[in-house]
C-alpha cells in the first residue's frame, strides 16, 4: 500500500454525520423547489421526493440532492447560493478531537484532499467547525466544474490537477454509487465508511496499524 500518496475524502457522511444538519439541508432544498414552483413547503417536499424516486429508477442508483434539484429546474449555482444563506452548520457541528487525531496522523505521511458536492464556503465552514481545515492540501468543491458527483470527467480533471497514477490515490466516502464507483472505474483503490470511527480502517489499509 506504500504506493498511495494522496487520500481523497468525501465530506458529508464521511468526515461527519449529523441528522439535524441533514434535515436542515433537505428543508432548504424543498423550500427552494417550492419557491420556484409557487407552492407551499409541503408541496415542495413532495415534488422533491417524487423527483428523487423517478431519478433513482432511471439511474438505478441513489441520486444526489444537487442532481435531484437540477431535474426540477434548479440550477446548481442557485442551489448552492441557497445553501450558503440558509444552512447553518454551526448550529450542529463542533470540534471533533477523534477526527483531528485520525487526520493529523494521516497528514504526516500522505497528502489529504477533499472532493465534495458542497460549495467552497460551506465546506470551509464545516471543516473549521470540526477543527480539521488545516489538514487538507486542497478542496475540490462544486465550483471546480459545477457538475455534481458522480462525474468521471470532473474526476479525471481532479486527478490531473493533483498528479499521479490511479494506484497512487485512495478515495474514501460513505456512498458507493456517488463517491466510489467512478474512482473504481478508473482503477483507483476505494474505501467505504459509514461513520467517523470507520476512518481508522484507513490506517489499517495503509499498514499503519495491525
C-alpha positions as CSV (number, residue, x, y, z in Angstrom):
1,X,0.0,0.0,0.0
2,X,3.1,2.3,0.1
3,X,2.4,3.5,-3.4
4,X,-0.5,5.6,-2.2
5,X,0.4,9.2,-1.9
6,X,-2.9,11.0,-2.0
7,X,-6.1,10.3,0.1
8,X,-9.3,12.0,-1.2
9,X,-12.1,12.3,1.2
10,X,-15.8,13.0,0.8
11,X,-17.3,15.4,3.3
12,X,-20.9,14.8,4.4
13,X,-21.4,11.4,6.0
14,X,-17.7,10.7,5.8
15,X,-15.9,13.2,8.0
16,X,-19.0,13.9,10.0
17,X,-22.6,12.7,10.3
18,X,-25.4,14.8,11.8
19,X,-29.1,14.1,11.3
20,X,-30.1,17.7,12.3
21,X,-27.9,19.3,9.7
22,X,-29.0,16.8,7.1
23,X,-32.6,17.6,7.8
24,X,-31.9,21.4,7.5
25,X,-30.3,20.8,4.1
26,X,-33.4,18.8,2.9
27,X,-35.7,21.5,4.2
28,X,-33.6,24.1,2.3
29,X,-33.9,22.1,-0.9
30,X,-37.7,21.6,-0.5
31,X,-38.2,25.3,0.1
32,X,-36.1,26.2,-3.0
33,X,-38.3,23.9,-5.1
34,X,-41.5,25.2,-3.5
35,X,-40.5,28.8,-4.2
36,X,-39.6,28.0,-7.8
37,X,-43.0,26.5,-8.4
38,X,-45.0,28.9,-6.4
39,X,-46.3,26.3,-4.0
40,X,-46.0,25.6,-0.2
41,X,-43.2,23.8,1.6
42,X,-45.3,20.6,1.9
43,X,-45.8,20.5,-1.9
44,X,-42.1,21.3,-2.4
45,X,-41.1,18.3,-0.2
46,X,-43.5,16.0,-2.2
47,X,-42.0,17.2,-5.5
48,X,-38.5,16.6,-4.3
49,X,-39.4,13.1,-3.1
50,X,-41.1,12.2,-6.4
51,X,-38.2,13.6,-8.5
52,X,-35.7,11.6,-6.4
53,X,-37.7,8.4,-6.7
54,X,-38.0,8.9,-10.5
55,X,-34.3,9.7,-10.9
56,X,-33.3,6.7,-8.8
57,X,-35.3,4.4,-11.0
58,X,-33.8,5.9,-14.1
59,X,-30.2,5.8,-12.9
60,X,-30.6,2.6,-10.9
61,X,-28.8,4.2,-8.0
62,X,-29.4,6.8,-5.3
63,X,-29.2,10.4,-6.8
64,X,-27.6,13.3,-5.1
65,X,-29.6,16.2,-3.8
66,X,-28.0,18.6,-6.2
67,X,-28.8,16.4,-9.2
68,X,-32.3,15.8,-8.0
69,X,-32.9,19.6,-7.8
70,X,-31.5,20.0,-11.2
71,X,-34.2,17.8,-12.7
72,X,-36.7,20.2,-11.2
73,X,-35.2,23.1,-12.9
74,X,-33.0,24.4,-10.1
75,X,-29.5,25.4,-11.4
76,X,-26.5,24.2,-9.3
77,X,-25.4,27.8,-8.8
78,X,-28.8,28.7,-7.3
79,X,-28.9,25.6,-5.2
80,X,-25.6,26.4,-3.6
81,X,-26.4,30.0,-3.2
82,X,-29.4,28.9,-1.1
83,X,-27.1,26.5,0.8
84,X,-24.8,29.3,1.8
85,X,-27.6,31.6,3.0
86,X,-30.0,29.1,4.6
87,X,-27.8,26.3,6.1
88,X,-26.2,26.9,9.5
89,X,-23.7,24.1,10.3
90,X,-22.6,26.0,13.4
91,X,-25.9,25.0,15.0
92,X,-25.0,21.3,14.7
93,X,-21.2,20.8,14.5
94,X,-18.3,21.3,16.8
95,X,-14.6,20.3,17.2
96,X,-14.1,16.5,16.8
97,X,-10.9,15.5,18.6
98,X,-11.0,12.0,17.3
99,X,-11.3,13.1,13.7
100,X,-8.5,15.6,14.3
101,X,-6.2,12.8,15.6
102,X,-7.0,10.5,12.7
103,X,-6.4,13.1,10.1
104,X,-3.3,14.5,11.7
105,X,-1.7,11.1,11.7
106,X,-2.5,10.6,8.1
107,X,-1.4,14.1,7.0
108,X,2.1,13.3,8.4
109,X,2.7,10.8,5.5
110,X,0.1,11.5,2.8
111,X,-1.4,14.5,1.0
112,X,-5.1,14.8,2.0
113,X,-7.7,16.3,-0.3
114,X,-11.5,16.8,-0.2
115,X,-13.9,16.2,-3.1
116,X,-17.4,17.1,-2.3
117,X,-20.7,18.2,-3.9
118,X,-20.8,21.1,-1.3
119,X,-19.8,24.6,-2.2
120,X,-16.4,26.0,-1.0
121,X,-17.8,28.4,1.6
122,X,-19.9,25.8,3.3
123,X,-17.1,23.2,3.1
124,X,-14.6,25.5,4.7
125,X,-17.0,26.4,7.4
126,X,-17.8,22.7,8.2
127,X,-14.1,21.8,8.3
128,X,-13.3,24.8,10.6
129,X,-16.1,23.8,12.9
130,X,-14.7,20.2,13.1
131,X,-11.3,21.7,13.6
132,X,-9.6,19.9,10.7
133,X,-9.3,22.6,8.0
134,X,-5.5,22.7,8.2
135,X,-5.0,19.0,7.2
136,X,-6.2,19.3,3.6
137,X,-3.9,20.4,0.8
138,X,-6.8,21.4,-1.4
139,X,-10.6,21.3,-1.5
140,X,-12.4,20.3,-4.7
141,X,-15.9,21.6,-4.4
142,X,-18.9,22.0,-6.8
143,X,-17.3,25.2,-8.1
144,X,-14.4,23.2,-9.6
145,X,-16.6,22.2,-12.6
146,X,-20.3,22.9,-11.5
147,X,-21.0,19.2,-12.1
148,X,-22.0,17.1,-9.1
149,X,-20.6,13.7,-8.3
150,X,-20.6,11.2,-9.7
151,X,-18.9,12.6,-12.9
152,X,-16.0,10.8,-14.5
153,X,-14.8,13.9,-16.5
154,X,-14.6,16.0,-13.4
155,X,-12.8,13.2,-11.6
156,X,-10.2,13.0,-14.3
157,X,-9.6,16.7,-14.1
158,X,-9.1,16.4,-10.3
159,X,-6.6,13.5,-10.8
160,X,-4.7,15.5,-13.4
161,X,-4.7,18.6,-11.1
162,X,-3.3,16.6,-8.2
163,X,-1.0,14.4,-10.3
164,X,-0.2,10.7,-10.0
165,X,-1.2,7.3,-11.3
166,X,-4.5,5.8,-10.3
167,X,-2.8,3.5,-7.8
168,X,-1.3,6.4,-6.0
169,X,-4.7,7.5,-4.8
170,X,-7.2,6.3,-2.2
171,X,-10.7,7.6,-2.3
172,X,-12.8,7.4,0.9
173,X,-16.6,8.0,1.0
174,X,-19.8,6.9,2.5
175,X,-21.8,6.4,-0.7
176,X,-20.8,3.6,-3.0
177,X,-22.5,5.0,-6.2
178,X,-21.7,8.7,-5.6
179,X,-18.3,8.7,-4.0
180,X,-16.6,5.4,-5.0
181,X,-18.0,4.0,-8.2
182,X,-16.3,6.5,-10.6
183,X,-12.9,6.2,-8.9
184,X,-13.0,2.5,-9.0
185,X,-13.9,2.6,-12.8
186,X,-10.5,4.4,-13.2
187,X,-8.6,1.8,-11.2
188,X,-8.4,3.8,-8.0
189,X,-8.5,2.0,-4.7
190,X,-11.5,3.0,-2.6
191,X,-12.7,2.6,1.0
192,X,-16.4,2.7,2.1
193,X,-17.1,4.2,5.5
194,X,-20.3,4.6,7.4
195,X,-19.2,6.6,10.5
196,X,-16.2,8.6,11.6
197,X,-14.8,5.6,13.6
198,X,-14.5,3.7,10.3
199,X,-11.8,6.1,9.3
200,X,-9.4,4.1,11.4
201,X,-9.7,1.5,8.7
202,X,-7.6,3.7,6.5
203,X,-4.7,3.3,8.9
204,X,-5.2,-0.5,8.7
205,X,-5.4,-0.4,4.9
206,X,-2.2,1.6,4.7
207,X,-0.4,-0.7,7.1
208,X,0.0,1.9,9.9
209,X,-1.7,-0.4,12.4
210,X,-2.4,-4.2,12.5
